Amino acid sequence: MFREWDDQFGGGLRRKAVIGQLSEVNELLRDSHPPEIKRRLTRTKALLAETAATMSWDSGRQSKAQQYYAMAVRAAKEADDPALCANAIAGMARQLLSLDHYGLAAGRESVERERAMDALELIRLAQDQFGHRITATTRAMLHTREAWAFGKLGRPTAFHRAGDRAHQALSESDPSADPYWINYFDAAELAGTLGGRLLEMARREPAFATAAAEQIDHAIQLRRPGRRRSAALDQLGMMEARLIEGEVEEACRIGETAVEAVGKTASDRVQKKLIKVYRATEQFVQVGRVAELRGQMKPLLLATA
């Protein structure tokens, strides 16, 4: 249930409920239990800690997210749940890869590179330690994080190879063997993640914009209903890709849908993305439709100021 809330609305709405449940489980673990009961409680602690970490990250509480991810890794190891441990490590890597540095000038590129290298090391740790004990779907998710790191490092060939490995692993997946918490990772999530990374690369090299738009469009077509945060990120990403391509009218058409989607979420990630896209429209402000769209975006930006 908590994961569904997070998927639908973002981490800003239900985080306190998850933390409350986590506190209750911690209280239970202070008592003596038979080994199997203790293992199950510890696994529940890992699940709740990972969910709290993701919600904290998504609502902008980065230091809290780091603490909860570390708690999730420790609990998953204690419960001997390799997939859950790999997932928590992947979450730590994703946080490193997605931290924004607005206002940071000197040293920004070197900081982002260091974080990408750290994230890549985390993913390789998860792959080396748990790759033979996790399902194909979980392996596919790890490969997308690997691709993300390579994209940040400006290594497009390695990015595409990791993306191919993710596609191959997902094609081998058996949903009946997967833990329930990985069911969010499907073809839409894979396409959206790779499309978002191509978009990051397109900001440095515009030639990647078309491939980014193709992947993001694929994600939009495949998204399951109710994934409001993902839908907002997809639409904003598609709008930015079209702007980079110079397709301003098409970008504005998509932007109107994106603004509506943003208004239905409480996600710090979505807000950061909206800020980025808003800034990308500045060079087209003399175009009437762009100015109108910026006017629609501004109240959403002011709401989080």
N, C-alpha and C positions, 0 to 999 in steps of 0.2 A: 504493500500500500504506500509506504513512504517513498519508494522508488518511483511509483506511478505519479505521485504528487510532484516529485522533482522533475521527472520527464515532462510533465504537462505544463507546469508553471514556473519552474526554476527554483533555486534553493532558498529564496528569501522568505517563503511563506510558512514552511512546516519544520524548519530546522529545530526549533525549541522542543517540538514533540519528540523528535528523534533523540535529542540529547537527554530528554527526560527518561525515555526508555533505556538508553544506554546507562544512565545512573542506576536505574533499578536492577539491571543485569549485574552491574558492578557490585551492588549490595548483596545480591544472591551469591556471587562468587566468593564473598568473604566467609560464607558458611562452608561446612564440610559436605561433600557430595560423593556418591559413587563415581568411579572413573568415567563411565559413559555419560552420565548426567553432566559432570563437569566439562567434558569435551564438548557436549552440545551447547552448554551455556557459553563456553569460551568462543565457539564458532558464532553464536548469536552476537556476542560482543564484537567480534571482528566485522560481521555484516553491518551492525549498527554504526560502528566507528567509521567504516568506509563510507557509508551513506552520509553520516554527519560531516565527514571530510569533504565529500563532493558538494554537499549543500553549502558548507562554509566557503569553499572555493567559489562557488557560483554566486554567492551573495557578497563577495568581496572581502571576506575575512581570511586573508591568506595565511597568517601565522597560525590561526586556529586550525585551518585545513591541514597544515603540515603536522600539527600535533595529533590530529585524529587519524591521518594516514599512517603515522608511525605506530599509533596504538593498534590500528587494524592489522598491520604487518605482524606485530608481536603476537597478537591474539590468534591470528590465522596460523602462524607457526606452531604455537602451543597446541592448537586444535588439530594439527597435522592436516590442514586443508591447503594443498599446494595451489589449486586454482584460485582460491580466494586470496592467498598471499600474493600470487602473481598479479591479480587484479588490483590489489592495493598498491603494489609497487608501480604498476602502470599508471595508477592515479597520481602518484607522486611525480612521475615523469611528465604526465600531461600538465600538471600544475606548473612545473618548471617551464614547459614549452609555451604556455599561454599567458604567463605573467606580462602585464602591460607596463610600459615605462614612459607614460606620458609625462612630459616635462623634463625628462632626463636627456641631457645633451651630450657632454663629453663622456666618452667611454661606453655609450649605449651599445654599439656594435660588439665590442669585446665582451660586455656583460651577457648579451644574448647568446653569443657563441659559447661562452663558458657554461651557461645554463643548458644549452642544447647538448654539449658534450656530457654534462652530468646526467641529463635525461637519457641519452643513448647508453651510458654505462648502466643505469638502472634497468633499462629494458633488456640489455644483454645479460644482466644478472638474473632477471626473471626467466629469460629464455634458457639460459644454461642450467639453472637449478631446477626448474619446474617444467620445461618444455616437453619432456617425455611423460609427464604425469597429468597433463591438462588436455582438454578437448580441442578439436580443430577450430571451433569458433573462438575459443580463448586465445589460441595461437594466432588466429587472424587478427584479433584485436591488438595483440602485442606487435605484430608486423606493421599495423597502421601507426602505432606510436613510433616505431623504428623509422618508418618513412617520414613522419613528421619531423623527427630530429635531423634526418638527412636534408630535408627541405630547408630547415633553419640554418643548417651549415653550408648551404649553397652547393649541394652535391646532387644535381638532378638525376644523374645516372643511377646512383645508389638509391635515391628516392623511388625511381620507377621500379627498380629491382625489388625493393621492399614492398611496394604496392602490388607487384605481381605475386609475391609470396603470400600476401594477405588474400588476394583473390583466389589463389590456389587452395589455401587452407580453408577459406569459407566454402568453396565448392565441395570440400570433403566433410563438411560439418554434418552432424547427426543431432538434430534438436532434442531427441529423446534422451541423449546422453549428457546434454548440457545442464549445468546448474541453472536454476531459474533466473538468477541475477544477471546472466549474460544474454538474456533474450532480447535486450535492447539492441544488441549488435547484430545487424542484419545487412542486407545488400544496400539499403538506403543509408545506413550509418557509415558503411565503408565508403560509398560514393561521396557522401557529404564531407567526411573527414579528409579524403584525398583531394576533393575539390577545394576545400578550405586551404589546404596546404599549397596547392597550385596557385591559389589566389595570392597567398603570401609571397610566393616566388614571382608572380606577375607584377607585384609592386616594385620589384627590382628590375625585372625583365618582362616588359609587356607582352612578349610573344607567348607567354604561358596563359594569358587571359582566356583565350578561346578554349583551351583544354580545361581550364578551371570552370568555365561556364557550362561545358558539356557534362562534367562530373556533377556539378551542383544541380543542374536540371534533371539529371538522372535521379539524384537523391529526392528532389521535390516530387517527381512522379511516383516514387516508391514509398514515400513516408507513410507510416500508419497514422490513422486519425488520432488526434489527441496529443501529438508530440508538438506542443505549442512553442516551446523554446527552440527546438530543432527547426521548426518551420520558419520562425523569425530569423534565425541565423542563416538558413538557406536563402531566404528572400533577400536579406541584406547583402549576402555574399554575391548573389546573382546580379543585384543592382550594381555593386562595385565592379564586378567583372565587365559588365556592359559599359560602364563609364571608362574603364581602362581601354576597352576596344574602341571608344569613341561613339558608341551607339547611345547617344544621350536621350533621345525620345523613348527608346525601349527601356533604358534605365529608369526613366521617370515612371513609365507604366508599371514596372515591377516595384518601384519604390512606393507607390500608393498601396499596393498589397502588403509590402513590408511594414509600413507604418501601422497598418491595422493589426498585423501580427505582433509587433512589438508591444502594443498597448495591452495585450492579453497575457504578458509575462511579468515576472518579478525577478529577473535574472540580471546580475551584474555583468555577466558576459555579454548578454544581448545589449545592455546599455553601452558597454565599451565599444561594441561593434557599431552601434548606431552613431556614436561620436566619430568613429573612424570614417564611416560613410558620409556623414554630414560634412566633415572636413574635405572629403574627396570631391564634393559638389562645389566647393568654393570657386574653382576655376571656370565653372559654367554658370555662375550666378547671373550673368547678363541674359541668359536664356529664360524666357518667361515661365515656362513650365517648371524649370529647375527652381526658380525663386519661389514659386507656389509650393512646391514640394518641401523646400527648406522651411517654409512657414508652417507646414504640417508637422515637421520633425521637431521644431523648436520647443513646443510645450512638453514633449516627451523628454527632451534634454533638460529643461528647466526643472522638471519634476524630480530629477535625481541630483540636481546641483547642490 
